[in-house]
Amino acid sequence: MSYAYIISKRLDPVFALAIGAGAAAARISREEKEKGRNAAQTVDVLRRRVGLAWEKIGAKWEGKA
């Protein structure tokens, strides 16, 4: 018998997002260490990237892009 869900119908998407976010964080951390950046510098880079993404999303939402 095969199961349709790993955890439950509602928790599977949350589990998938958590795994994806963890994988992304590990990749970003590894790449930033290779560039010689410390944790504080990595956080600054992440904030800048997220800020740029939100600016692009906001511009599309407002019809400016």
C-alpha positions as CSV (number, residue, x, y, z in Angstrom):
1,M,0.0,0.0,0.0
2,S,1.4,3.4,-0.9
3,Y,0.6,6.5,1.0
4,A,-0.5,9.7,-0.7
5,Y,1.1,12.1,1.8
6,I,4.3,12.1,3.8
7,I,3.0,13.8,6.9
8,S,-0.5,14.9,6.2
9,K,-2.5,16.7,3.5
10,R,-2.0,20.1,5.1
11,L,1.5,19.7,6.5
12,D,3.2,18.4,3.4
13,P,3.4,21.8,1.7
14,V,4.8,23.4,4.9
15,F,7.3,20.6,5.1
16,A,8.3,21.1,1.5
17,L,8.8,24.9,2.0
18,A,10.9,24.3,5.1
19,I,13.1,21.8,3.3
20,G,13.5,24.2,0.3
21,A,14.3,27.2,2.5
22,G,16.9,25.2,4.4
23,A,18.5,24.0,1.2
24,A,18.6,27.6,-0.1
25,A,20.1,28.9,3.1
26,A,22.8,26.2,3.1
27,R,23.7,27.0,-0.6
28,I,23.9,30.7,0.1
29,S,26.0,30.2,3.2
30,R,28.4,27.9,1.3
31,E,28.7,30.3,-1.7
32,E,29.3,33.3,0.6
33,K,32.0,31.4,2.6
34,E,33.7,30.6,-0.7
35,K,33.8,34.4,-1.4
36,G,35.4,35.0,2.0
37,R,32.4,36.7,3.6
38,N,31.5,36.3,7.3
39,A,28.0,35.8,8.6
40,A,27.2,39.5,9.0
41,Q,28.2,40.2,5.5
42,T,26.1,37.3,4.2
43,V,23.1,38.7,6.0
44,D,23.7,42.1,4.5
45,V,23.9,40.5,1.0
46,L,20.7,38.5,1.7
47,R,18.8,41.6,2.8
48,R,19.9,43.5,-0.3
49,R,18.8,40.7,-2.6
50,V,15.4,40.3,-0.9
51,G,15.0,44.1,-1.0
52,L,15.7,44.2,-4.7
53,A,13.2,41.4,-5.3
54,W,10.5,43.1,-3.3
55,E,11.2,46.4,-5.3
56,K,10.7,44.5,-8.5
57,I,7.5,42.8,-7.3
58,G,6.2,46.1,-6.0
59,A,6.9,47.8,-9.3
60,K,5.1,45.1,-11.3
61,W,2.2,45.3,-8.9
62,E,1.9,49.1,-9.4
63,G,2.3,48.8,-13.1
64,K,5.7,50.6,-13.3
65,A,7.7,47.8,-14.7
